Amino acid sequence: MHDHSNIKEHMTVIGADGVHVGTVDKVEGERIKLTKDDSPSTQDGQGAKHRYLPAGLVAEIEGDTVRLSATAANAADMFEE
């Protein structure tokens, strides 16, 4: 398990494949809250929403980048709102 206290606001989150997943807003318990800026607007005209990822997906932290153990596509399947 990774020490989530090292995850800070505005860090870039990438998948194991190096593909951009989002930007950290903050850590809430065992979930990483991503900024709304990386969330697509919904089809019904609603604005972008915060998405969350399980903090257990963190493989390592490299400078200002959080690398996940899952690919970006797999991580997207795990998004929570």
C-alpha positions as CSV (number, residue, x, y, z in Angstrom):
1,M,0.0,0.0,0.0
2,H,1.3,3.4,-0.9
3,D,1.5,6.4,1.5
4,H,-1.3,8.6,0.1
5,S,-0.2,11.6,2.2
6,N,2.4,12.3,-0.6
7,I,-0.4,12.9,-3.1
8,K,-0.9,16.6,-3.4
9,E,-3.3,19.0,-5.3
10,H,-2.6,19.6,-9.0
11,M,-0.5,16.4,-9.4
12,T,-0.9,14.7,-12.8
13,V,-2.4,11.2,-12.7
14,I,-1.4,8.8,-15.4
15,G,-2.2,5.1,-16.1
16,A,0.4,2.3,-16.1
17,D,0.5,2.9,-19.9
18,G,1.5,6.5,-19.5
19,V,-1.8,7.9,-20.7
20,H,-3.2,11.0,-18.8
21,V,-6.1,10.1,-16.5
22,G,-6.7,13.3,-14.7
23,T,-5.4,15.9,-12.2
24,V,-5.6,15.6,-8.4
25,D,-8.0,17.9,-6.7
26,K,-7.4,16.2,-3.3
27,V,-7.4,12.9,-1.4
28,E,-10.5,12.1,0.5
29,G,-10.0,9.0,2.7
30,E,-9.2,6.1,0.4
31,R,-10.2,7.9,-2.8
32,I,-8.4,10.4,-5.1
33,K,-10.7,13.2,-6.2
34,L,-9.9,14.5,-9.7
35,T,-10.5,18.0,-10.9
36,K,-13.6,18.8,-12.9
37,D,-11.4,20.1,-15.7
38,D,-10.6,16.6,-16.8
39,S,-14.3,15.4,-16.8
40,P,-16.3,15.6,-19.9
41,S,-19.7,17.4,-19.8
42,T,-22.7,15.1,-19.8
43,Q,-25.0,14.7,-22.8
44,D,-28.0,16.2,-21.0
45,G,-26.2,19.6,-20.7
46,Q,-25.0,19.1,-17.1
47,G,-21.5,20.5,-16.4
48,A,-18.4,18.5,-15.6
49,K,-18.3,16.6,-12.3
50,H,-15.6,15.5,-10.0
51,R,-14.6,11.9,-10.5
52,Y,-13.0,9.7,-7.9
53,L,-10.5,6.8,-8.1
54,P,-9.6,4.2,-5.5
55,A,-6.3,5.3,-3.9
56,G,-5.3,1.6,-3.9
57,L,-4.6,2.0,-7.6
58,V,-1.5,4.1,-6.9
59,A,1.6,2.2,-8.0
60,E,4.1,5.0,-7.4
61,I,4.6,8.8,-7.1
62,E,7.3,10.3,-9.3
63,G,7.8,14.0,-8.7
64,D,4.5,15.7,-9.5
65,T,3.1,12.5,-11.2
66,V,0.9,9.8,-9.7
67,R,1.3,6.6,-11.7
68,L,-1.5,4.0,-11.4
69,S,-1.2,0.2,-11.5
70,A,-4.0,0.1,-14.0
71,T,-4.0,1.4,-17.6
72,A,-5.9,4.7,-18.2
73,A,-8.8,2.8,-19.9
74,N,-9.1,0.4,-16.9
75,A,-8.9,3.3,-14.4
76,A,-11.7,5.1,-16.3
77,D,-13.9,2.0,-15.8
78,M,-13.4,2.5,-12.0
79,F,-14.4,6.1,-11.9
80,E,-16.9,7.1,-9.2
81,E,-18.9,10.3,-9.1
